[in-house]
Amino acid sequence: LAGLVGLSSYVVLADTLAAEASPANRDVPILMCHGTRDPMVGHSRGKASMEALRTAGFQVDWHEYPMQHEVVMEEIQLVGEFLGAVLRG
């Protein structure tokens, strides 16, 4: 994988993350973005997932926006930059 993008998301089984993580994927860059007012996937759940990933040794670039369960242009631009960077290698 060149990279992972998680928008308004969370790690479903965070308690098994460390045991199930493969060393082959430790260096895969991860971009996570989340709205601070998301009523569907709470901001705290997304942030806890980011922290679980970092604790497990993954590099996570975390961004949050004052929005609900949606996307904003700033976020779309960031995703485009991230994908461009990881695909260029």
TORNU-44728 format. One record per residue (C-alpha): residue number from 1; residue in three letters; x, y, z. Coordinates in steps of 0.2 Angstrom, whole numbers, padded with zeros to 4 digits. Each point is the difference from the previous one (the first is absolute). Last residue first. Example, Ala and Ser with C-alpha at 12.3 -4.5 7.8 and 13.67 -1.06 7.14 Angstrom:
BEGIN
+-----+---------+-------+-------+-------+
! num ! residuo !     u !     v !     w !
+-----+---------+-------+-------+-------+
!   2 !     SER !  0068 ! -0005 !  0036 !
!   1 !     ALA ! -0006 ! -0017 !  0003 !
+-----+---------+-------+-------+-------+
% end
This chain:
BEGIN
+-----+---------+-------+-------+-------+
! num ! residuo !     u !     v !     w !
+-----+---------+-------+-------+-------+
!  89 !     GLY !  0034 !  0038 ! -0018 !
!  88 !     ARG ! -0009 !  0010 ! -0014 !
!  87 !     LEU ! -0016 ! -0009 !  0006 !
!  86 !     VAL !  0003 !  0005 !  0018 !
!  85 !     ALA !  0002 !  0019 ! -0004 !
!  84 !     GLY ! -0014 !  0001 ! -0012 !
!  83 !     LEU ! -0012 ! -0009 !  0012 !
!  82 !     PHE !  0005 !  0012 !  0014 !
!  81 !     GLU ! -0002 !  0015 ! -0011 !
!  80 !     GLY ! -0017 ! -0006 ! -0006 !
!  79 !     VAL ! -0006 ! -0004 !  0018 !
!  78 !     LEU !  0005 !  0017 !  0006 !
!  77 !     GLN ! -0009 !  0008 ! -0014 !
!  76 !     ILE ! -0016 ! -0010 !  0004 !
!  75 !     GLU !  0002 !  0005 !  0019 !
!  74 !     GLU !  0002 !  0019 ! -0005 !
!  73 !     MET ! -0016 ! -0002 ! -0011 !
!  72 !     VAL ! -0011 ! -0007 !  0014 !
!  71 !     VAL ! -0006 ! -0017 !  0003 !
!  70 !     GLU ! -0015 ! -0006 !  0010 !
!  69 !     HIS ! -0004 ! -0009 !  0017 !
!  68 !     GLN ! -0001 !  0017 !  0009 !
!  67 !     MET !  0012 !  0014 ! -0001 !
!  66 !     PRO !  0013 !  0010 !  0009 !
!  65 !     TYR !  0015 ! -0009 ! -0008 !
!  64 !     GLU !  0012 ! -0013 !  0007 !
!  63 !     HIS !  0017 ! -0005 ! -0007 !
!  62 !     TRP !  0011 ! -0015 !  0005 !
!  61 !     ASP !  0015 ! -0006 ! -0010 !
!  60 !     VAL !  0003 ! -0018 !  0007 !
!  59 !     GLN !  0016 ! -0009 !  0001 !
!  58 !     PHE ! -0003 ! -0017 !  0007 !
!  57 !     GLY !  0009 ! -0008 !  0015 !
!  56 !     ALA ! -0015 ! -0008 !  0009 !
!  55 !     THR ! -0001 !  0015 !  0011 !
!  54 !     ARG ! -0002 !  0011 ! -0015 !
!  53 !     LEU ! -0014 ! -0011 ! -0006 !
!  52 !     ALA ! -0009 !  0000 !  0017 !
!  51 !     GLU !  0002 !  0019 !  0000 !
!  50 !     MET ! -0008 !  0002 ! -0017 !
!  49 !     SER ! -0014 ! -0012 !  0006 !
!  48 !     ALA ! -0003 !  0011 !  0015 !
!  47 !     LYS ! -0001 !  0015 ! -0011 !
!  46 !     GLY ! -0013 ! -0008 ! -0011 !
!  45 !     ARG ! -0010 ! -0006 !  0015 !
!  44 !     SER !  0001 !  0017 !  0009 !
!  43 !     HIS ! -0006 !  0009 ! -0016 !
!  42 !     GLY ! -0016 ! -0010 !  0000 !
!  41 !     VAL ! -0004 ! -0011 ! -0015 !
!  40 !     MET ! -0018 !  0005 ! -0004 !
!  39 !     PRO ! -0002 !  0017 !  0009 !
!  38 !     ASP !  0016 !  0007 ! -0007 !
!  37 !     ARG !  0003 !  0017 !  0009 !
!  36 !     THR !  0019 !  0000 !  0000 !
!  35 !     GLY !  0001 ! -0007 ! -0017 !
!  34 !     HIS !  0013 ! -0013 ! -0004 !
!  33 !     CYS !  0015 ! -0002 ! -0012 !
!  32 !     MET !  0012 ! -0014 !  0001 !
!  31 !     LEU !  0015 ! -0002 ! -0012 !
!  30 !     ILE !  0010 ! -0016 !  0002 !
!  29 !     PRO !  0018 ! -0003 ! -0007 !
!  28 !     VAL !  0005 ! -0018 ! -0002 !
!  27 !     ASP !  0016 ! -0003 !  0010 !
!  26 !     ARG ! -0007 ! -0013 !  0012 !
!  25 !     ASN ! -0008 ! -0010 ! -0014 !
!  24 !     ALA !  0013 ! -0014 ! -0001 !
!  23 !     PRO !  0000 ! -0001 !  0019 !
!  22 !     SER ! -0018 ! -0007 ! -0001 !
!  21 !     ALA ! -0012 !  0006 !  0013 !
!  20 !     GLU ! -0011 ! -0014 !  0007 !
!  19 !     ALA !  0006 !  0001 !  0018 !
!  18 !     ALA !  0002 !  0019 !  0001 !
!  17 !     LEU ! -0018 !  0002 ! -0008 !
!  16 !     THR ! -0009 ! -0012 !  0011 !
!  15 !     ASP ! -0007 !  0013 !  0013 !
!  14 !     ALA ! -0003 !  0012 ! -0015 !
!  13 !     LEU ! -0013 ! -0011 ! -0007 !
!  12 !     VAL ! -0010 !  0012 ! -0011 !
!  11 !     VAL !  0013 !  0013 ! -0003 !
!  10 !     TYR ! -0009 !  0016 ! -0004 !
!   9 !     SER ! -0006 !  0011 ! -0014 !
!   8 !     SER ! -0005 !  0017 ! -0005 !
!   7 !     LEU !  0012 ! -0001 ! -0015 !
!   6 !     GLY !  0013 ! -0013 !  0001 !
!   5 !     VAL !  0014 !  0000 ! -0014 !
!   4 !     LEU !  0013 ! -0013 ! -0001 !
!   3 !     GLY !  0016 !  0000 ! -0009 !
!   2 !     ALA !  0011 ! -0008 ! -0014 !
!   1 !     LEU ! -0006 ! -0017 !  0004 !
+-----+---------+-------+-------+-------+
% end
